[in-house]
Amino acid sequence: MEIQRDIIQTFKRWQSSPSRQPILLKGARQIGKTWAMQQFGKECFEHCVKFDFDRQPELKSLFQVTKEPSRLLKELSLYCEQPIKPGKTLIIFDEIQECEEALNSLKYFSEDAPLYHVMAAGSLLGVAVRQRRMTVPVGKVNVLHMHPLTFKEFLRASDARTYEYIDNLTQLDHLPEIILNKLRTEYRRYSICGGMPRAVVSLLDDSGLSVVEGILQDILDLYELDFSRYAESREIPRIHALWHTLPSQLSKENRKFIYKVIKSGARSKDYEDALMWLEEAGMIHRIYNISRPGMPLSAYQNPDAFKVYACDCGLLRRLAHVPATVVTSPIAGYTEFKGAIAENAVLQSLIPHCDGFAPSYWTSAASAEVEFVWQHGTDIIPIEVKAENNISGNSLSVYNGKYHPRLRIRFSMRNLQYNGGLLSCPSPLAGWIDKLLELVPSGQ
């Protein structure tokens, strides 16, 4: 089964942009970066050539001799069967972190060969750049961030008719019960496999849960190997410990990150580099607490108070050893972590809409907490997330009474409804957030 990825539409806009620069694609391992670039080349170009600096280490010598695009292209043409023509060939530099000279050459492709379409990506690119003190041609590349599949992308592949129905919504009214039930079913399946393409394809091809679990475990094992390969030796045990305590951090009713959960007596200065490593690897999202919802949100963030979520809800479930059957048929004792999975899945759908800036979260001096606070244009929108139909709790009301936002959002498994500035929305529709906000009555 072939999965359609939304980022390809971004690639297409880049293709026709008059101010186009080489793309530098970042993102966690195993999310399909190489596949997306090659699929884009297949759909939109007459030719597509890929140069892999990990599998073809001999390529490095070319860039060590020259960075002149015209000379490089003549040399590179000897390593591929397809022609390299401006405007007709997509050039892909894969695993570019293995060759700093190739990374630097993107500057010269931008300046001296703008007619060529060049894309570059690499495993743990952010980690490699910081660890090896590599130079990135700032201002000469378009940096794009790719993420695991959102539920929106999953639904398009799993149930095209339901996807089309949601994609063509024109008003914020209750969904037909049959649509809502299908959304709930597919969303639970998504919570099991997450957004890793191999796991998604296996689930949708009915390969069996054991195969899906095996794929997710393989990815987790690969991540563990990356700790040893790319991290400094003194940081490896800290990264490992931090990553493996993620389920414990999220299973608390208050999901604020606490260092002593990792180890008694642990201090922030001991683990800040480990947190940064996981962030740069694209494996986690760090969500900061805000003192109040001012504009811009970044000015009101508390750097010492934050929550940490996984890049993917399926990997988080597997890391926590939660059986897939518990997601479809919840049992007693799963309540708190069920909420964590729900928040993680909603966050995954929101992140691609955040222009590179993750949401924040808000807490009152008492016990109220709003899971996410999102800056959307000139609006600061509080977002509450509930795992199922139970929407008890007064945190959103406390926030509303204190700050009177124009719009509030509550994600749960209840039906779609808009009333008095509150958008009650099924969690599966988080990926359509921009569309839903357009449907909010003007002046509201």
C-alpha positions, 0 to 999 in steps of 0.5 A: 500500500502506498501512503500519500504524504502531505509534505509532497504538496509543500515540495510542489509549492517549492518546485514552482517558487521563484525564490527557490533554494535547495531544501534541507529536510530534517526529521526523525529516523524512519519517518519516510524522508527518502521515500517522500523525496523520491516519490516527489521526483517520480511524480513531478520530474522527468528524472530523479537521481539520488546520491547516498553518502552513506552507501556511496562514500566515494562521493565525498572525494568529489566535494572535497575537491570542488564545490563548483556546481557545474563541475560537481554535476559533471562528476556526479553524472558519472554515478547515475544512469539518468541525465541531470537537466535543469528544471527536469531532474530532481537531485537528491543528496541523502545521508548528507550528514556524512559529508560536510563539504556536500552540505556546504555545497548547497550554498553554491547550488543556491547562488550559482545554479538556481535552475537545478532542483536540489533536496538534501536529507540525513539521519540525525542531521541536527545531532550530527551538525552540533556534535561535529560542529558542521557549518550549515549554509544559513540563508541559502537553504529552505529548511523543512521539518518532516514528521511521522504520519498524522491521523489525517494522512492515515485516514486518507489511506485507511478509509478514503470515503470518511476522509473525503467527507471530513475534508469537505466539511462546510459547517461546524455541526454534528457529524453523522453517527456513522462517520463519528463511529468510523473516525473513532475506530480508525483513530484507535487503530492509529493510536496502536501503530502510530505514524511510522510508515512501515508500521502503518502499511503493515496495519493497513495491509492486515499483516497482523498486530505481531508484525506491527509490534515487531516493526515498532520494536525494530525502530526503537532498537534502531534508536537505541543503536543511534545513541551509541553511534551518534552521542558522546560516550558520557551522554549515552547513559543519560539519553538512554535513561531519559528516553526510557523514563518518558512513559513514567513522566507522562503517566503522572496526572501532572505531566510536568517533566521531573528530573528525579523520575530519571534518577534520585538527585538528578539535576537539570544541568546533568540532563540538558544535553541529553534532552537537546540530543533527543530534540535534535534527533526529532524523537521528542517534543518539549512543551514549555509552561507559560506564565500567561497567554501573551503575544508572542507566547515564546516571551512568556515561557518558563524554561525550567517547567516543561512537558516532554512528549514522544515524536510518535504515539505508536512508539510511545505505546510500544516503549511503555509496553502497553498491549495493543488490545488495551487501546481497543478495549481499555482496562482498569489502571490504564486511565492516566496513560490513556490520557498521555497517548491522547495528548501525544496523538493530538500534538502530532496532528497539531505540530505540522500546523505550528510553523516550527513553533510547538504549542505551550501549556498553561497552569494556574496557581492552583490545580487547573492545567490546559494541555496546549496553548497555541499561537495561531495568527493573532489568536492565542487559543487554549486547547484541552484534550480528553481521552474519551467522552468524559469532559469533566474538569474545570481547567478550560473554564478557569482559563476562560474566566481569567483571560477571556480568549476569543476561541477555545478548543476541546478535543475529545471523542464527542461529536463536533459542535461550536457554541459560544466560543467553544469548539468541541471537536473529535480528536481525530479532526485535529489534523484539520484544525486550520480548516475548522478555524476557518469555519468558526463564525466571523466576529466570534 
